[in-house]
Amino acid sequence: MSDKTILIIDDCDFERSILVKGLKLKGGYSLIEAKSGEECLELISQTKISIILMDIIMPGILGSEVLKKIRIKFNPIELPVIMITSKSETSDIIDCLQNGANDYITKPINLDIAMSRISIHLKITELSNEMAKLKEIASLNAVITTYNHEINNALSIAISCFNGKIIESEVKVEKLLNTLWRIADIVKKIKIASEKKEIEYEDYTESSKMLKIHES
């Protein structure tokens, strides 16, 4: 059994049960049902949902309005939403796509098409998450490389300035100050990386990168 959970929202008990039973027969996912937009919003605040299949036309909050509320908290990659609609609701489909729906399927629902759309959007989310993890690993490796290369070199220079009477030289004092300021700049870059802000990289070796430290 997959750890992916599909939330199906439709106010029509018959149509919802047909879709749920059909997807269960196809297998591979956990299924949760909701009868209204209000129930949907409550569920996604309490349960980890992988993808949503939601009817556009429902009493109470329309599916298109529920979609807008979902997109306040989750982007299309974090929580894909596939709208369920009749072929006559063209303007509603366009409105939903413009407001963050990932896709749509029409009634009567073809289960093979539904499963294909579900699989595609879950795979997109999965690949996006993998890319994010790789980016984090690359950032961490760059921090380590930067520390080993830049900070160690700068500290070695600073320490050497304290040897004997070298510190009495104005040139050496200036060199020491510049080195310490460079260390401070490097630490700042590492802090930015730890906060996952936009950072720049530069090649260190063929197989590794380090944070780009701009000369002051």
N, C-alpha and C positions, 0 to 999 in steps of 0.2 A: 504493500500500500504506500502510495506517495505521501509525502508530508505536505503536499499542496492542498489548500482548501478553497473550494469554489462556493461563493455565496450567490444564490439565485433569488431574485426579488420579482414577484409577480402577484398581483392581488387576486388573480383567477386561480383558485385551488386546482381546478382540473388541468389547466395548461401548465401550471408550475409542477404538479405531480408527474405529468407526462415527461417533462424535461428532466426532472430529477431521476425518475426511473430509467429513462433512456441513458443518461450519463452514468448511472450506477452500473448498467449492463456493460457499458464500454469499459468501465473500471479505471483504476489508477489514481482517483482523487477522493478526498473527503468532501461531503456536500452538506451545506447548511441552507435552510430555507427562510425567507422572510416574506410577509404579506404586504408590507408597506414601506414607503421611504423612511418613515420615522423608525421603524424596526431595523431597517438597514443601517441607519446612522448609529443606532444604539449598539448594534452588533459589531461594527467595525471599530468602535471605541473600546470594546471589551475583548475582542477575539482577533487573532492574527489571520487575516484573509489574504489569499494569494491573488485572486481574481474575482471580479463581480460580473454576473450576467443580470441585467436589469431591464424590465419593461419600461418603455417611455411613458405610456399613458396609464396612470394609476390614480385612484381617488386620494384625496389629501394632497401630499406633496408629489408633484409630477416627477417622473424619473429624471427629466432634464434639470430640475431644481435640486434634486438629491445629488446629481453629478457635480453641480457647482459647489455644493457644500463639501463633497468628498475631495475636490481638487484644492480646497483651502488647506487641507491637511496632508494630502498625498498627491505627488505628481504622477503622470501616466506610467512612469517606469516602476515606481514603488508599488502602485496598486492599479493594474490595468482594469478598465471598465468596458465591457462589451454591451451595447444597448440592444434590446430586443424590440422590434418594430414591425408594423405591417407595411406592405409595399406602398401604400397610399400616403404614408407619413414622410414624404421626401423632405419637406421644410424642417420637420422635427429632427430628422437624421442630420441634416447640415448643421443645425443649431447645436446639437450634441457634439458633433465632431469639432466644431469651433470652440466648444467649451471644455474640451479635454477628454472626450470619449476616445478610446483606442480603436474601436471597430464597431460594427453592428451586424446583426443577423436578422433575417426576416421570418415572419410567420407565414405558413407553418414551418417549424424549425426542422431543418435537415440535420440529424445528429452527427453525421460524418463531417459536415461543414462546420458545425459548432465545435466539435472536438479538435478539428484542424486549427480553427481560430484561437481556441483556448491554448493549445500547445504552442503555437507561434508566439503569442504574447507572453506566456510564461517563460519561454526560452529567451526572449529579448530581455526580460527582467533578470533572468539568471546570468546571462552574458554580461549585462551592465554591472551587476553586483561583482562578478569575477574581475571585470576591468577595474572597478573601484578598489578591490582588494590588492590587485597588482600595483595600482598607483600608490597605495599606502605603503606597500613593501618597498617600492622604488624610492619613495620619500624617506623611509627609515634607513635604507642602505646609503642614501646620499648624505643623511645626517651623520651616520657613523664614519663614512669616508671623509667628510668635511672635518669632523672632530679629529680623526687620526692624522690627517694631512695638515690642515690649516692651523688648528689650535696648538697641536704639539710643536709645530715649527715655530709659531709665534711665541709660545712659552719658552722654548729653548733660547730664542734670541733675547727675550726679556731677562731670563735667568742669567745668561752670560754677561749681561750688562752690570750685574751686581758683583761679578768676580773682581777681586783686588780693588784697584783704584780707578777702574774704567769708568765708574759712575761719575767721576769728577769731570770727565770730558763733556762739554756742552753738546758736542755732536752725538755722543753716546746717550746723553739724557734725552735729546730729541728723538733719537732712534728708539729708545725705550718707550717714550710716550706714544709714538706712532704705532709701535707694536701692540701696546696695551689697548689703544683705541681700535686697532684691527681686531683684537680678540673680542672686544665689546661688540663690534659690528658682526662678527661671526656668531656670537651667542644670540644676537638679535635675529639673525637669519634662521638659526635653529629653532628659536621660539616661534617664528612665523610658520615654519614647517610643522611644528608640533600642533599648531592651531589649525592646520590644513588650509591655510590661505594660499593664494596664488604665489608660487615661487618659481625661480629660474634654475635650470641645471646646466652644468657644463661637463664635458667628457673628462674623466680622470685617467682611466685606462680603457682599453677596448671593451671590457666587460663591466665597467662600473662608472657611475656618475657621482658628482658631488654638487652641493649647492653652489650657485654662482655668487661669488662675493665681489661686489663692485668696489673698485678702488676709490677711497675718499680723497 
